[in-house]
Amino acid sequence: RLVPADDLAEAFGDGYGDMSEALALMQDELSQSSSAVAKRLAELFILVPLTSQGDGDGDDAPPLPGPTAAWALVEEWQTTSSPLIAVDLSLPRPGGREVIRQLAELWVPGGSGSAGAQHPDAGAAEAAADMGSSHRLVCLVCFMWNLQHYVAFCRRQSSPGRCIFFNDLPELTRGAPREANWSDVPETCGRFGLSPRLALYESAENAEIASRDPAMSST
């Protein structure tokens, strides 16, 4: 039979399985490598931490953070040219399933927090972006607080308006679609208590520029 999630978390200790920590450790290993290519790869993605003091529940609760807040930090750090941006949503446990749905609505492509929704008068290229002028969401990692379990929604490359749902314990989300439109994801998140934890963005334009860097072809 399955070992209870609480027992697993206690056995492995705090932080086990944390997506943001795993990315940070990978970046650190690459930056300390003797390979010039590995060092350059470490410079190509950044981790942006977003926090909130409230659980999003109640009329006087602080607003839930969205991509606009993350992009403001990216601009402040002058790292808008990064091909990969991972946004770490270090938020308290949400106050309810409706709050989870609202949070997911901010982060899915075409949602209320996307670049296109925030800037409806922008040009076609920027309107197609989910954050900034060229970054598009490729993966939204969510956390099930009640079960201490991670799942992920990944963009379909052949159909960007759709995503594939990954859950290695599918019995925990019986009835959840294996594939769906991004616009349906907030409802799924609210229904199953899937709170957004990490959003990974990619800029194909910035990646193309970075690929021409001589350091990327070093041996």
Secondary structure, DSSP 4 states (H G I P E B T S, - for coil): -PPPHHHHHHHH-TTTT-HHHHHHHHHHHHHT-S-HHHHHHHHTEEEEEEE-SS-S-STTSPPPP-HHHHHHHHHHTT-TT-SEEEEEEE-PPPSSHHHHHHHHHHHSTTSTTSHHHH-TTS-HHHHH-SBTTTBEEEEEEEEETTTTEEEEEEE-SS-TTEEEEE-S-GGGGTT--SEEEGGGHHHHHHHHTEEEEEEEEE-HHHHHHHHT-GGGG--
